[in-house]
Amino acid sequence: MSGKTKRVCVDVGGTFTDCLVMDERGLLEKFKASTTPSDPSKGFMDAMKKAARHYNSTVDEFLGQIEVLVHGTTLATNILLTGRGARTGMLTTKNFRDIIELRRAMKPQDVSLYNLFIPPARPLIPRSRRIGIEERTLYNGDIATPLDEQEVGDVVRKMKEQKVESIAICFLHSYASPTNERRAAEICSEIAPEIFVTTSHETLPVWREFERFNTTAVGAYVGPAVGRYLTSLERILKENGFGGTFLMMLANGLVQNISECVRRPVFLLHSGPAAAPSGAVFLGRHLGDENLLSVDMGGTSFDVCLINKGEILTTTEHWESDQRVAIKMVDISSIGAGGGSIAKIDSLGLLRVGPESAGADPGPACYGRGENATVTDANLVLGYVPADYFLGGEMTLDAGASRRAMKPLSDYLKLDAVEVAESIFRTVNANMATKITEVSTKRGYDVRDCVMIAGGGGGPIHAGFIADSLGIRKVVIPPVAALYSAFGMFAMDIGQDYARSFVSRANGIDLAALNNVYAEMEKEALASFGSHGVNAKDVVLKRTADLRYVGQFHEVEVDVANGPLTQAEIDATVAHFGRKHEEMYTFSMPWKAVEILTLRLKAVTPKAPFVLAEIKMSGKNPQPALKRRRTCRFDGRDIDTPIYDGEKILGGFVISGPAIIEEMTTTVVIPETYTCSVDNYKNYVLTRRYA
C-alpha cells in the first residue's frame, strides 16, 4: 500500500498506551501497549509496532502511511501533580511579584475552608525567583513606564547562574498591550537561549492578574519537560518514516500542531482525557441521546464529564493540584480511582482505595511485580476479570499474587480474600459515584435523566454497578471503550480558542472597538490555519462572549453573531444571556445592567469523517457466544455466571445479568439489575430493570 491513507490517535495513559487506527475505508482498529513511565515514547512506539504487525507492515512502512497523527498525553498533568516541574523564575511588574502567592486570599482547594490551621499555599515559583522589573502598561494599553531593558538583562543573567530552566514573563495589563512582554522575552532569548520562556499575553490574554499570572507560571513549570518530550517524539517518528501531520490533544477539546503546543504548554493539561466527551457526543448522536455522562476509568484515574443537551461543558475556573488554571478547558472532574488504585487501611482504621496508584510499574500485584492490593486485583478475585484472557491473552494474571497482597487487609479486617475484594470494589465504586454526583446533582442536573457512556479499561467493569447505585436507567459501552480517549480524538475538530478582554457595559458599547477585536482574533486564526495549508473557506469561526450582571463575580458565556455587529445584535446577545442565566441558576435580573468582560473566538476546521464498523445481526439468543461459566461474586453471593466471547457477539443479542462479556481489550460486567442488548455497531446497551 502506498501513499498516506491512515489516521492514527494515540493516548498515553498512566498504565496503558492506546492506539486507534482509521484505515482508508474509515474503519477503526484498536491496539494497546503498556505505558513506560520513564520514557513514554517507548510505550508509544510499542503501540505503533503492534499496529504495524496487524497491517503486515514494518514500523517505517506503517508510519509512512499515516496522514494525520493525533496524540494525547497526561505528561503535563503528571508533572504538575507530582511536583517534578522545572526550576522556574518569573519576571513581573515591580511591586507585583506576590500576586501568585496572595491568590486573592483563596485558600487551598483540597482542605476545608473552615480549617484555620492550614499552612499558606505554596506557589510554584518561590519569592526569591520572582523579580519585579521597572515597567508599567496601563489598562488601556498605554505604556506609562518603558521597560528597563538593562534590568531585564541583569536579572536573566542572574537566573542563568542559578540554573533556572524556565521563565514566566507576567506584566500588568499585557493583554491590552504586549509590547513590554515581547521585548522582555526577546532579551531572555538573546542572553539565555537555552531557557524556556513563556509570556502571559500568549498564554491567557485576558484581565484578572492572579489567574493570568498563575496560569502562565503553570505553563512555565511544565514547559521544558513537555518541550523535550514532544521534540524527542517528533524526531523519533521522523527517523522511523513518519511524514504526516502531527497534532496534540488540548485541554479545550481541540487539537493543535506541535509548535503551538511547545509555545503554550499549559494547554496540554488533561490532554487525552479532554477528548473522551467528544466521543460520547458522537455516540450519543447515534443513540439519539443528548444528556450524557461521559465516564473514563483507566489505570490511575477516573474522569467524568457532564454533557447537557449535546453540549460539552467547559470551564475557566479549573484548579489542578491547588494551582489555578484559567484557560478554557473541557469541564472534567477526576479522582484517583483506576485499576491500579491501591487499597490500604488509613489512620482511622478505615479501608481506603486510592488516590495512590501502582500505575504501569510495578502495577497491580497480579501483574507479577507489585505487592499492593489494587482494584484490578479485587476484580480478578471477584471473578470479573479473566486470568487467562487479559488483553486478549497477551498477559496472564496471577490470582494467587492478588490474594497474597490482600492478606494484610484480610488480617486487619478479619475477612477472607473475596470479602476484602468485594469491599475494595464497593469502596471504589462509591468514590466514583460521589464524583459523578458532584458534577451532576450538586450542579442542578438530575443524573437519572442522563445516559452513561462508559470507557477506559475499567469502565465497562464498574459502570453498571455505579449506575445502579445512582439510579441511572441506561449505560452504553462502545466497542472502543478501552481506547475511549483515543476514539474521542477522531470525533474532535482541529482548531484553537482565542480570547481578549473587553470590559464594557452592553448598553454603552463602542461597536467599532468591539468589531475590531473580533476582526483581529479572526485574522490571527486564519493566519494560523493558513500557515499549515488550510484554506480560509474551510475554517469555521464561532464567536462567544463572557457576560454578567453588574456587581456579579462570575460570568456566563453566550453566543455572539458573526459579521459586523450592531446594537441590535448586542441586545440579542444580552437577551440570550438572560435566558441562559435563568436556565443555569433558575433566575434572571432583566432590570439590572449587563456588562461584557471577555470576547472569545473558536476557530476550527472540520474533522475527517469516520464510521463505526457494523456487525452481523442475529436473534436475541446469545447462546452461540457462550464461552464458559465462572463463579463470580455479586451482591455478597457467589453466582455461577455465564461468560460470553466478545469476538462472537452479534447484533440483536440480549443478555440478562448477571453475566460477563470478555473482549480483547476490556471486560463488560452486567449486574443482576441490568439487561444488555447489542446494537448493529456492537454497542453494549445496559438497561436497568425496574421492579
N, C-alpha and C positions, 0 to 999 in steps of 0.2 A: 504494500500500500504506500503510495507516495502523496506528498502534499500534507498540509496541516488540516486535519479533519476532526480533531478531538478537542473537547473542552474538559478540563480537569479541575476539581475542587479538593483541596487538602486542608483538613483541620487537625492541628496538633494539640491534643488534649493532655491532661496530666498523666494518663495511663496508656491510652492508645492513640495512634495516628490514623485518621480516617481518610481514605482516598475514594472519591466518587468520579467516575469517568462517563462522559456523554459521548457516544460514538457518532459516526456520520449519519446514522438512522435516527438520532435523537433519543436513543435508549440509554439507560443508566446501568452501569456495572459497579459493584462495591467491593472494596478491599480494606483490610485493617492490618496494621503492624504495631508492635509495641513501641511506645514513645521512649526515647533515650534522653532523660533529663539533662545529662552532662553535655550533650550535643544534639539538640532537636533535629538538626539537618540529617543526622544518620537515620533516625526513625522515618523522616520524610522520604529519604531515598529508598529505604527498605520497602515502604508502601509503593513507591514507583516501580521497584523491581518486581513486586507481586503483580502489579497491573501489566507490566511488560510481558511477563510469562504467560498471563492469561491471553494476551493478544499474539502469542508466538513471536515476540519481538525481543531484540536486545533493548537495554535501557536507552541507549543512544537513539535507536530507531523509534522507540515509543515517544521519547521526549521530542524528537523531531516532528512528530505528527500532531503535537499539541498546538492549537491556535491560541487559546487563552487558558492561563493557569491562575486560579484564584486561591489564595492562601489565608487561612485564619490561624492565629496562634495566641495562646494565653501567656506568652513570654512577658509582655509589658505588665500585665496584671500580677503575675507571679513575682516579678522583681519588686513591685511596689509592696505587695503583701508580705514578702519575706525580708524586706529591708536591705536588699542586695544591690541597690542602685549606685550610681556614680557619685564620686566626690564632687559636689556641686557648689558653685558660687552664684551670687546674684549682684547685678548692678541695678540700682534703683535710684529714684529721685532723692536728693539729700533730705534727711529727716523723715523718710518714709520706709525705712528698712524693716520696721517692726510690724508692718501690716499683716504679714502671713502668720505672725505669732499672736497678735491681738485677736484676729479672726472675728471681729465684731462681737467679742465676748461669747462666742459659741463654744459650748463645752464639747468634749469628745463624744462621738455618737454611740459608742458601744458600751456606755455605762449609764446608770440612772441620772437623770437631770437633777435629782434631789440629793445626790451624793456630794456633800460639801468637802470631802476629804481627798478627792481625786487630784493627782498632780496636773499641772498645766499641760496643754497639748504640746508635743514636740514637733516643730516644723522640720521639713525635710532638709532645709539649709540652715545650719547654725548661725547665730548672730555674728560671729567673727568673720563669716564669709559672705555676709550681706552688707554691701558697701554703698553708701549714699554718694551720688555724683551731682555736681553742680549743674543743674539744667532745670527748665520748667516750661511745660506746654500747658496752655490754658484749655478749658473745656470746649472752647470754640475752635481750637486748632491753632491759635496764635502762639508763636514762640516768645514767651516772656523773658526767658533766660537761655541764651545759646548753650549748647553742650560744651563742657570743658574737656576738650579732646586730650589735652595733656594729662589730666587727671585720670581719664579712662585708660590711657596707655600705661600709666604708672600702676594702676590697680590690676590690670591684666597681667603685667609682668610679675607682680607680687603673687597673684593667683597661680601663675605658671610655676613659680618657685615652690608653692605649696602643693604641687601635684594635683591641682584641680583639673578634673576631666570634662566638666560641663559648666556652662554659664547661662543663666537665665537673665535676660535683659527686660526689666519691667519699669517703665517710666509712667508717671501720671499722665492721663489723658492721651496716651499714644493712639487710642482708637480714633481720636479726632485728627491727629497729625502724627504719622510715624517717623517723621524726619530725624529726630534725635535718636530714636531706637535704631534706625537703619544705619546711621553713621557710627554709632557705638558698636554695632555688630561688625561693620567693616573694619574698624580698628582692632577688634578682637581677632578677626581672621588674619589680618596683616601681621600682628605680633605673635599670635599663637594659633597657627592654622590647625594644629592637632587637637585643639579643644573644641568640643561640640558647643554650638551656640544656638539658642532659640530665643525668639522675641515674643513679647505679649501681643503685639499688634498682628502677628501672623497666627498665633495660637487662638486668640479669642478677642477680636477687635470690638468689644462692647464695654459699656461702663460697668461700675462696681469693681473697685480696685482689688479687694480681697479675692474675689472669685477669679479675676483675670490673672493676678499675680500668682495665686496658689496653683491654678491650672497650668500656668507656664512653668512653675517650679517642678510640678509632677512630670511634665514633658522633658525637662532638662534632666531630671533624676533618672528616668528610664531610657533617655535618648541614646547614649553611647552604646549600651548593650543591644538595643533594638537595631541601631545602625550597623553594628558589627555583624549581627546575625543575618539581617537582610542582604547586606553586601556580600557576605560569605556564601549565602544560599544562592543568590543570583549568579555568582561566579561558578559555583559547583554545577548549577543547571546548564549554564552556557558551555562549560567544559564537557558536559555529557550530551551535547547536541540540541539543547532547547533553544529555539529561536523565535518563540511566540511572544505574546503579551503577558507580562507577569503583574498581577494585581493583588492588593492586600484588602482583606476584610476590615472595615472600620466600625467604630463604636456606634455610629449613627445609622447603621443598617445599609450602608452603601459600600462600594469598593473603589479603590483608587490606586494609581501607579506607585511604584517604589519610591521615586524621587520625592513625591509629595509626602509620603509616609515618613521618610527619613527626616524631612524638614519639620514635620509636625507629629512627633511620635506619640503624643498623648492620645491621639485618635485611635491608637491600636489597643487601648484598654478595652477589654471584653471583645476583642477581635475573635471571631469564632462563635461564641455564644450569641452574639448580636444577630447572627444570620438565621438562627433557628425560627424566630417568629415569622420570617418571610416564607419559610417552608410551611409553617402552619396555615398561613393565609392562602397559599397555593392549594393545599389540601382542603381547606375549608370551602373554597370555591367549587371544588369537585364534589364535595359532600352536601353543598347547599346550606352550610352553617357559617355565620359571621361573628358570633360571640364565642370566643375560643380561649382556652387556657393552654399555652404552649409550655410544656414541661420537658426538661432535658436532664436526665440523670446519668452522669458519666462516672469516671473512676474516682474523681476527687470532689466534685461539686454537684449541686442540684440547682438548676436555673429555671426560673418561672417568669413568664410574661403574659399579661392580660391583653387580649385583642378585642376591642369593643367595636361592633358594627363593621368589622373588616378592617379597622384602622389599628395599626401597631402604635401603641402609646410610646411617646418619647418624653424625655425629661432633661432639664438643665440644672436639676437640683441634686445631682448624684454625689454621694460620699463613697470613697473607696479607701478602706482601712484608715478611717478618720482623716482622710485628705479630701478636701473639696475639689471636685472636678466639674466645671460649669459648661463644658462643651455639650452640644446636643447629642444625647445618647438614647439608644433604644432602652426603654424603661424595664430593665431586667433586674430581678432580685435574686440573690444567690445565698446559699448556705453550704457549709462543708458537710455535705451528705451525699456520698457516692459509694461505689462498690468497694473502694479502698478505705473508707472511713473506719477508724479504729474504735472499738468498744473498750471501755475502761470503767473502773469504779472511781468516782470523784471523791473530793474531800468530805462530802456529806454522806458517803456510803451509798450513793445512788448510781445506777447504771447510766452512763453517757455514751453517745455514739457521735464521733466527730467533735470538732471540725478537723482534727489531725487526721492525716491520710497516709496510708502506706504507699500510695502512688504506684508508679511502674517499677520502682526499685526501692525497697525489696519486694513490694507488692503484698497481696494477701498471703496468709500462711499457706493456703492450698496451692499457691504457685511454686512452692518449694524453697523459697528463700526467706520469707517473712516469719516473724514469731508472734505478731499480734493478731488477735481475732478481729476480723473486719466484717462488713456487711456481706461481701461475696462469700466469705466462709460460712456465715449464717445461712445464706441462700443454698449453699451446697449441702449443708447438714439437714436443712428442711426438705431437701429433695427437689427444689425448684430448678436448680442448675445441674446439668448433666456432667458427671466427672469425665466421661469418655467422649463428649461431643462439644467441648468448649472451643469456640472459634472454628466450628465445623470439624473438630477432631485434631486441630493443629496443636492444641495444648491438652494434656491430661492433668486433671486436678486431683490433689491428694486430700481426700476426705479425712483421713487419719490425722494429717497435719492440722486441719481445721479443728478437729476435736481436741487435739493436744493444746492448741492455742487457747481454747476456751476453758481449759481445766482450772486456771486461777479464778476465772469468773464463776465457774461451777462450784468450786470450793467455797468461795465467799458467799454466793447467793444460795448455796445448798440446793441447787437444781441440777438436773442432768444436762448433757450437751444439747439435746434437742430443745429442752425448755429454755436454755440460755439463748440458743439460736433464735427461737421464737420471740424472746424478749428483745433481742437486738433488732430483729425485723420490725416488731411493733414500734419500738422506740424511734427508729429512723423514719418510719412512715409517719409517725406523729409529728416529728420535726418538719417533714416536708409539707404535711397538711397545714401546719401552723404558718409556714411561709406562704402558702397559697392563700390562706385567709388574710394575711397582711396585705396582699396586692389586690384582693377582690372584696371580701366582706367589709374590711375596715376602710375601704375607699368608696363604699356605697354600691358595689356591684354584687348581685346575687349569684354566687358560684353555681347554684343549681340551674341557672339559665345558660351555662357555658358547656361546650363540648371540650373535653380534654384531648389534646393531641400529644401523645407520649413518645418521646425519643430518648436517645442515648442507649448505651449498652444495658443499663439497669432500669431504665424507664418502663419497658414492657413487663418487667417482673413485678414492679411495685405499683404501677399506675392503677390497676383495678382495686387494690386494697385502699389506696389513698382516696380514690374517687368514692368508694363505698362509704368511707368514714365521713366524707363531706356531702354525701347525697347527690353526687354528680350522675346524671342519667346516662351519659354516653362517653365512652373512651375510644379513641381511634389510634391504632398503632400502625403506622405506614410500613411498607416493605423496606424502606430505607431508614427505619427507626434508629438502628445502631450507628448510622452516619448522618444523624439528623442535622447538625450544623452544616456539614458539607453539602447536604441536599439543599438547605436554605440558601446557600451561596448561589446555586443555579437559579433560584427564584428571585434574585435581587437585581437591582439596576446598578449600572456603573455611574458614579456621579460624586457630587460634593455639596456640602452645605456651606452657605455664606451668611454672614451676619454683620450688621452695622448698627451702632447706637444712633437713635434719632429721637430725642426727647421733646415731645410737643403735645399740647392739648389738641384733641381731634377737631374741635370747633374753631381753632385759630391757626391752622397748619399752613406752613409755607409749601405750597404744592410744587413749585419749581424745584426747591431743595429736595423734597421727598422724591420726586421723579428722577432727579439727578442721582441720588444714592442708589435707587434700584437700577438705573441705567449703568452705573459704574460696576455694580456687582454682576450684572448680566454680561457686560463687556469682558470682565475678568473670567467669568465662567466659560464663555465662548472661546476666549483665547486659550484657556487651559485645555479644552477639548480639541481645539484646532491644532495645538502642538503635538497631539497624539493621533492626528489624522482623522478626527471625527468631524464631519460636515455640520455646519451650524443648523441646517434644516433637520438634522437627526437628534438635536438636543431639545429636551422638554424642560421648560422653566416653570417653576411654581413659586409664587410669592406668598409669604405669610408675614404677620407682624405680631409682636407681643403687646397686648393692651391691658389696662387695668383701670378701675375707678380711682379717681384722685383720692389719695390717702391710704390706698391699699399697699401691701408689701409685695404680694405675689401677682404675677401676670398670667394671662391666658393667651395662648397662641391661636390666631384665627387666620383664615384665608383672605388674600387680597387679590383683586382683579389684575390681570396683565394689561399692558399697554399704558398710555398716558393717563394718569389718574386725575379725576376732577373731584370737587367736593361731594358730588353725588355718590361716587364710588367710596369715598371715605365714610359718608353717612351709612352706606350699605354695610361697610365693614364694622362700624360701631353697632349696628343693629344685630349683625351676626355675633358679635362679641357678647351682647346681652343675652341672646338665646343660648349660646354655649355656656355662659356663666351660670345660667339657671339650670341647664342640664347637668353641669358638674357639681354645683353647690346648692341646688334647689331654690335659689332666689336670684333676682337681678335688681338693680337700682337705676331705673331709667332716668330718675331725676338728678342723678349725680353726673358730673363731668367725667369724661373719659380721656385718658392720655396714652399716647404711643411711647413705647420705650425702645424697642428694637425692631429693625426691619430685617427680614430673613428671606433667603432665596435658596431653593433646592433645584439643582441642575442635574439632569440625568439623561442618559441615552438608553433606550430600551434594551432589555436582556435578550439573549438568543432564545428562540423558542425550544422547548423540550417537552417530552411526553413521558408518562409512566407506562411501562410495558403492561399490556393487558394479558390476563391469563385465561386459560380454558375454563368455561363454565360447566357446572355439573349440577346434580341434585343436592338436597340438603344433607344427605347421609355422609358423614366424614369417615366411615369405616375404612375406605381404601387407603387413607393416610395414616391409619393407626400403626404406630411403630412398636410400642411395648407398653407395659404398665409399670408403675413405680410407686412405692409408698411415700407420700408427701404429707406434710403437716398443714392442716387448715383449721383455724379457729380452735386450737387445742386438741385436735383429734388427728390420728394417723389414718389417712384415707388411701385406699388403693386407687391410684389416679391414672387415667389414660394419657399416654404420651403420643403426640402426633408428629409426623415428619413434615417439617415446613416445606421441603422440596416437593412433596406430593400433594400439598394443599391445592384445591381447585376453587374457583369462584362459585358461590352459592352454598358452600358447606356451612352448616350451622352446628356449633359445638357448645354444649352446655357445660358450665363449670360445676365442680372443679375439674380442670383439665390443663394440660401444658402442651405448647407447640414449640418444638425445637428447631430454630432457624440456624443458618450457618453463622450469623454474627450476633445473635441475641436469643433470648428465650421469652416466650409470651406465656404469662401465667394468668389463667382465667379463674377468678374466685368463684365460690359457690353461688354468690348472688348475681352473677352476670352470665349472659349468653353471648357467644361470639359468632358473628356472621361474617363471611368473607365476600368482599365485592369483586368486581371484574378487574380492579387494579391491585388486588391482593392486600387491600387494607383490612386489617382485623378490627371490626367494629364491635366493641363490647357494650351491650345494652343491659342496664340494670333491671332485674326482675323485681317488681313491687309486689308485696303481699296483698 
